[in-house]
């Protein structure tokens, strides 16, 4: 028997965290994992725009980590969850750092701010970077409001946004898409 997608339990504007705690759908914790889900979907789209297989493989790995992060954020930290939640590891952050370093070895040094664009794959990665930064800001706000967030989640999202920026440059490099430097308009000129 197929599971129904609609349960009608959220029709009143509330939802349950893992552990059973009911919260309004406007709760910052819901916003945090909803934004991580949005990031995951955008990464799926970006991957569909990319033909470089090692990058596609890495993005699939990142999507898996984002499901892990979403599970962590959806869990009521004050209650023991009924199911085992996957965990994020420091090695996940180190993998992002390693991939950033590898890409930077072939990229020209940055001498200016870059205007996002030039190719659908590049633009989609910049959108991912922006959504990732928003997810990070929400998690930092949760932490500042004394609502538990695993510090490794914040660290991973911070590093992931760096990775996505460098990846946008790297994919542009592979596609031979010139970077568009930002040339600020100066007052009075």
N, C-alpha and C positions, 0 to 999 in steps of 0.2 A: 504494500500500500504506500502510495506517495505521501510525503509530508506536505501539509498545506503551508504555503508561504505566508498567508495572512492568518494571524491569531486573534486579532481584534483586541488584544490585551493593552495595546498602546493607544487605543482610540480616545482615552481620557487625557492624553498628553504625558503619561508617565511610562517608564520602562524599568526593567530590573537589571541590576548589575549581576555579575557572576557572584553568587553567594546569596542572592535573593533580595537584596535591599532595593526597594522602590525609590526612584528619584525622578524628578521632572525631566522631560526630554531636553529642556533648556539647561540642565546642569552642566557645569564646566567639564566634568569627567566625560559626559556624553559627547560634548563638543570636541574633546581631545581625541577620543578614539574614532569619532566620525571624520575628523580631519586627517587622521592617519589612514583611514579607509579611502578617503578622497585621494590622498597621495598615492596609495597603492594602485588605485584605478588609473591615475595619470601615468604612473610608471609603466603599467601595462600598455597604455596607448603609446608612450614613448618607445617602448620595446618593439611595438608593431611597426614603428617608423624607421627602425634601425635594421640594417642587414649584417652588421658585424657580429658574428656568432659569439665570440668571447664576451662581448658586452651584453648581449641578450641573456647569456648564461648568468652573468653577474647580476643583472637586473632581476632575474627570476629568484636568485638567492636573496636579494634585498626584499623582494615581495614577501618571501617566506618570513624574514625577520620582522617585516611590518605587521604581519598577522600575529606574530609573537608579541610585539609591542601593543597592538590593539587588545589582545587578550589580557595583558598586564593592566592596561588602563581601564578595561571593562570590569575588572575584578574589585570587589569591595575589600580593601585591605584589612578591614576590621573583622572580617569573617573568613573562616577557613572555607575555601572553595570546594565544591563537591567533585570537581574534576581537576586533574593535574594540569597546571598552566605551563606551557613551554617557557623556557627562560632564555634571556639574552645573556651573552657572554662577552667579556672583555675582548676575546679573540674576534668577535664580530666587528668591533671598532677597529682593531688592528688590521683586519682584512681591508676595510675601506681605506685606511691610511696607506697600506701597501699598494692598492690599486691607484690611488691618487699619485703616489710617488712614481709608479711605472708610467702613467700617462704624462706626467710633467717632464719626464726624461725626453720625450719626443716633441713637446710643445715649445714654441718660442716663448721667451719670457714676456710677461704682461707688462706693458708700459703705459696702459691707459684703461679706463673703464670701458666695458664692452656693452654695446647696445644689443639686447637679445634679438635674434632673428637670423635670417639668411637661408634657412632651410627648415622644413617642417620638423625634422628630427631634432635639430638644435633648439628650435623654439619650444618644442614639447618638453625638452629637458630643463629649460629655464622655468617653464611653468611648474614642473615638478620641484625644482629648487625653491620656488616661492611658496608653494604649498607646504613643503617640508619646514621652511622657516616659520610659517604660521603654526604648524603643529608643535614645533619647538617652543614658540612663544606661549602657547596655551599651556603646555606642560610646565614651563617655568612659572607661569602664573599660578597654576595649581599648587606647585611646591611653595611659592611665596604665601599662598593662602593656607598653608599647613594641611593641604590635602595630599596624602602620600602619592608620590611618583618615584619609581625606582630611579635613582640618579643616573644609572647606566642608560636608561631610556633617553634622558635629556642629552647625555654625551653622544649617544648613537645618532640621534636626530641632528645634532650640531655637525657631526662629522659627515653625515649623509648629505647635508646641504652643500658642504664643501665638495664632496665627491660629485654631486650632480652638476655643480658649476664647472668643475674640471672636465667632467665627461662631456658637457655641452661643447666645450672648446675642443676636446679630443675628437668627437664625432665630426665637428666642423672641419678639423684638420684632415681627417680621413676622407671626407667628401670634397675636400679642396674648396670649401666655402670660406671666402675671406671674412675675417672678423671686422665688425663695424665699430670703429673707435668712437667713443662719445667725445664730441668736441663742444664743450660748453660755450654757449653764447655769453660773451662778456658784456656787462653793462656799459653803455655809451659807445659801443663799437658797431 
